[in-house]
Amino acid sequence: MKLMLMAVMLCFSSGAALAQTVASSLGSLQVTQLAKGLDEPWAVAILPNRQFLVTERKGRLWLFNGKGGKTRVSGVPKVYAKGQGGLLDVVLARDFAQSGELFLTYAKSQSGGAGTALAVARFDAQSAALTDVRVLFEMKPGNRGGRHFGSRVVEADDGTLFVTVGERGNRPLAQDLSMHNGSVIRVARSGGVPNSNPFTGTKNALPEIWSYGHRNAQGAALDPSGQLWVVEHGAKGGDEVNRVKRGANYGWPVISYGEHYSGGKIGQGTTKEGMEQPAFYWDPSIAPSGMMIYSGQMFPEWKGDIFVGSLKFDHIARLDRSGAKLSAGEQLKSRETGRVRDIRQAPDGSIWFLSVDRGGLFRISR
């Protein structure tokens, strides 16, 4: 009897240790651990029935059953797991309940190096397997090194897919429309190029490009109107949130609010005719990754606001949004927010985030 009582007490104290709090403008909020023991987690996708998927950069995709158990998913494409490359984003298709399809972005080995790729696959939760894996897009080959792959995927209301592609550390290529480097690309669900893309039929321009002049966007989200927003790494300073417009040039590396890590000036300054200004920027850099535009019921005071994870300062940044205008709101910071890589809104309106340093998935709730 005594041993049974001790076991119950230990279980209770262990569970209680997982529940922490974070200070916010709405008061103290609860932070609960949903998964642990993750190695370089990159993205989370929330499934029905309390289940969820988590990618690890080195190429593993895990299925969590919501009760503490996890299974490694088979059928994941082979990835180029070097530097910042590997298995990156995972997003359920809008019609997942009917199609069972999901999207993956990853670094794919290519002749002489690697490039960002987008794949679609069918997911079977019963067997924890991906089947019918098809590559819908991969960036034009010719990139060496292991940095700046992007990479988030967002499905628009019309079923087209936006993917953020980093400039792969080759700065001038972000202004070269004959390469995918430093762009947001848009493809059809089938993998083809929509006729409405801005550079379709333009000589020496790749038709998948939707916008360009980006450095390394690791967050992307749609607002309720269907407008695409991205958040991207600057150099030393100049991390940007951009409202992405069809065919627009976002300036990298010609204009920037940051400087080179050496302290040298970047390009021509902060403005140039024909190049877009960020909706918001950080200086010093916070190293942003993951982006969510809140629309849930749990925190109605935050509806429409943008949430961004910080890999550098270990917090979640909340930006107040009024139309296209953004302003600094607050920082949600706790012992769990160490190097926040991804952030998502759950169906119940709670906020889920992945911490690289804590190797776990956490939930913020009231």
N, C-alpha and C positions, 0 to 999 in steps of 0.2 A: 504493500500500500504506500509506504514511504517512497519507494523508488518510483512508483507511478506518479505521485504528487510532484516529485522533483522533476520528472520528465515534462509534465505539463507546465510547470513554472519556467523551465528552460525554453520550451517552445514559445511561451508567451513573451519572455524577455527578448528572445531572438527576433520575433516578429516585430516587437515594439521598436527594436533598434533600427529597423528598416524605415520606420516612419519618422521623417525629419520635417522641418519647416523652412520656409523662405519668406523673408520680409518683402512686402509689396505695398503699392499705393492703396490696395484694397484690404490691407491688413496682413496678418500672418496666414500663409497658405501651406497646405500639407504637401510634402514631397515623399512619394512612396516608390520603393524599388520594385520594378517588374521583372528584371532579368539581370544576371550578373555573370562574371567569368567570360566576358567578351574580349576578343583580341582585335584592336583597331576597328571597332564598329563604324560603319559608314552611313547606313540608312535603315529605316524601319518602315514597314508597311503593315497596317492594321487590318486583320482579316475578320470575318464574321465569327461569332461564337467565342469571343474573348481570345482568339489565337492571333499571333502576329509573326512576321518574318523580319529577320535582321541580317544584313550583309556584313561580312568582314572583308576588309580590303584585300587580304591575302587569297581570297577566292572562295570562301565558305559562305553558304546561305543556310541559316538556321530557322527551323520552324519551332515556335514555342506554343505549347498547348494552353497557356494561361493558368496552369496549375503547378508550375515549377519545372515541368519536363520540357526537354528540347530534343529535336531530331535534326541531323544534318540532311539537307535536301540534295538529292542526286540530280544529275542532268545539267548542272550549271556549266555554261561555256568556259573553256580554258581562258584564263586571264593572264595578262602581263603584270605580274605582281612585283614591280620594282619601283623604288622611290615613292611617288604619290600615286602610281598606277596600281590597278587591281580591280576587284569587284566593287562597284560604286553604288549607284542608286537602284532602288527597287520601288515600283509604283504599280498598284493594281489598276487594271483597265476600268473605265467607268461602267462597263457592262460585265464586270467580273462575275457577278452572280449568275449570268447566263453563259458567258464564254469561258470563264475560268482562266482568262489570260492576264498576264502581268508583263511589265516592261523592266528590263535591266539595262543599265549603262555600265560600261567597263572599259578598261584599257586592253586593246587587242593587239597581239603581235602582228607586225607587218614587215615587209621587206625593208631591212635596214633600221628597224626601230619599232614603234608602236603608236597607235592612235585611238582616240575615243570612238566607241561603237555603241549602238543601240540594238537590243534584241527583244523579241517578243517570244513568249513561251506559254504553254498551258501548265497550270499548276494543279496537281492532285494532292490534296491534304491527307487523304487516306494512306497513300503510299509515300508521301513526302518526296515527290519527284516532279521534275520539269520534263515535259515532252514537247515535241513539235517546236523545237527552238529554231528561230529564224532570225538572221541578221537583217534589220531594216535599214541600217545606215552605218557606215564607218567613214571616218574622215580620210581625206586624200592622203596617201602615204608620203613619207619623206621626212618624218620627225624622229629625231633621236632624243635621248635623255629620258628622265623619269619624272618630270614635273608638269604641272598646269594642264591636266586633262579635263578640267571642269569638275563635276559633270552631273547635272540634274535633268530629269525628264518630266515634262508636264503635258497632260492630255487636255487639249482645248475642248470647248463645248461642241465644236463641229467634228471632233474625232481626230483632228490633226495633232501631231506630236512636236513639241518644242524640246530641243536638247541644247544645253549650254556646252560649248567646246572651248577649252582654254587655248591660249596661244602657244603652248608647249615650250615657253621660255624663249621663243624666237619672236621678239617684239615687232619687227617690221611686218611680219606676215599678218598681223591683226588688221592691217590696212590693205591687204592684198586679196581681192575678191576671187582670185584664181586658186586660193587655198581656203580650207575651212578653219584655219587657226583663228582663235579669238573671235568666234561668232556665236550667234544663236541660230541654229538651223531648224527648219520646219519641214517635216515629211508627212505623208499620208499614213494612215494606219496600215496600209498595204506595203509601205516602204517607198512608194513612188513620190514624185514631186508635184505638189499642188500647182495648178496653173496660175493661181493668184499670188504665188511667191514673187517678191519684187524684182528678182534678177533673172527670172525665166526668160530665155531668149536673148539675154544680154551677152555680147561677145566677151570672152575671157573672164566670165564670172560664173561661179558654181551656182546652179539653180536652187540648191537646198538652203542657201544663206537667206536668213530673214533680217538679221541686223549684224553689224560688225564693229570693230574697234573696241572689243572687250578684252580684258586681261585674263581673268580666271574666275568665272562665275561658278560658285559652289552652292548657290541657293536660287530657287526660282519658285514662283507661285502665281496663281491667278487671283484677282480680286473678284468680288461678286458680279461686276460688270463684264467679266471675261478678259480684262486687261492683264497682260503679262508683266510681271516685275521680276528683276533679278538682283542679286547682291553679289559683288565681286571683289576679290582681293586687289588692293592697290599694291604699290611697292612699299616704300617706307613712308607711310601716310597715304591718304587718298583711297581708302576702301570706299566703294560706291554702292548706292542703291539706285537702280535705273528703271524707269518706266519705259519698257521696250516698245518701239514703234517700227512699223513695217519699213524696211530699207534704210533705217537710220544708222548713222556712224557715231559711235560713242567715244571716239577720240584717241584711244590708246594706240601707240605710245606718243602721239603728237601733243596731246594735252592731258594734264593730270594735276590733282591736288596734292600729290606726294612727290618724293624725290627718290633717286636711286639709293640703294643701301650704302653706297660709297659716300653719299652726301651730294652727289652731282645732280644737276638740274635735268628734269625729264622734258624732252621735246621743246615746245614753244611757249610753255606757260599753262594757264588754266582755261583759256578760251580760244576758239578759232571759229570763224564763220563756216557754217555747214556741219559743225560737230555739236552733238548734244551735251547739255549739262546734266550732271547727276541730280536726282531728286533729293539726295542726301549724301553726305560723305563724312567719314571719320578721319580725324587727324589728332593724335596718333592712330595708327591702324589697330583694329581689334582682331584682325584675321577672321573674317566672317565665313561661316559655313552653315548651311541649312536656313530655310526661310519659310515662314508661315504667316498667312493673313487671316486673322481671327474672325470667325463668323458664328461661333457657338453660343449656347445658352447659359453655360456655367458662369461666364464672366461677361455679362452684357455691357459692362462699362468699357470693355476693350474691343468691342465690335469694330472691325475695319482697321485696327492697328496691325502693324507689322512686327513680327518677332524674328530675331536673328541670333544664332548661336555665335559665341566668341571662342575661338581656339587659343587666343593669346591671353585674354584677361579673365577667362573662366567665369563667364556670366551669360545670361540671355538678355539681349538688348530689346527693349520695347520702344517702338517709334510711334508717336501719335500721328495719325493721318487725317488730313482734311482735304478731300479730293485728291489732287496730285501733289499736295504739299505735305512734307514730312518734317517732324521736329523731334528732338530727343525727348523721350518719355521717362524711362527709368531703367535700371539694371536689376535683374533678378539674379541674385548671387547667393549660393549656399555651398556647403561642402561637396554636394553632388554635381555642381555645374563645372567640373574640371574639363576643359577643352570640349565644348559642346559642338558636336559634328552635325547632328540633324535635329529637327524640331517639327512636330506634326500636331494637328488637332485631332483628337479622338471623337468618335460619334457622340459621346456624352458631353462634349465640350471641354473636357480636361485637356491639358497640354502635356504631350509626351516629348522627351528629349533623350538623345544618346550622348553619354559622356565617354570620351576616349580614356581620360585619366582614371576614371572610376571603373571602366570596363563594364558599364551597365546601362540599362534603360530605366528611365524614371518617369513618374507621372505627377504633375502639379494639379491639385484640386482644392476645392473649398472644404 
